[in-house]
Amino acid sequence: MKYDNERQDKDWINPPEPREEVELDVDSINDDKWLREREQKDSSFPWYDMWGSMTVDEDFEGMHPNKLIDFHIYREEDDDTKHIVFYGWDKKYQQVDIQNVIGHYELINVEDKDET
């Protein structure tokens, strides 16, 4: 039930007047093409800096109590190499401890080879 003094949509919405021409969004021209080229250039990693966590089956010293391991995947700008780093857990402050590196690996692109 509506109150008598309640405003209706038709009372306050002023739709834009129709235009004969539509302006192009020149900033977005070729964005799709640029993104496709970028992904083809580096299809295995369309991002360059990512943090995450994963659950593991084994317990070991320095890990999160609920068996989570935090990781960081990044691209080294100097030589364009990609790395993954696994971090331990700081019990005292209850947070990821970036000084406690569990493992650090360089990621390489493995190409499938036809074995015939």
Secondary structure as UniProt FT lines:
FT   TURN            4..5
FT   HELIX           9..12
FT   HELIX           26..28
FT   TURN            29..30
FT   HELIX           31..41
FT   TURN            42..44
FT   STRAND          49..55
FT   TURN            61..62
FT   TURN            65..66
FT   STRAND          68..75
FT   TURN            77..79
FT   STRAND          82..90
FT   TURN            91..94
FT   STRAND          95..107
//
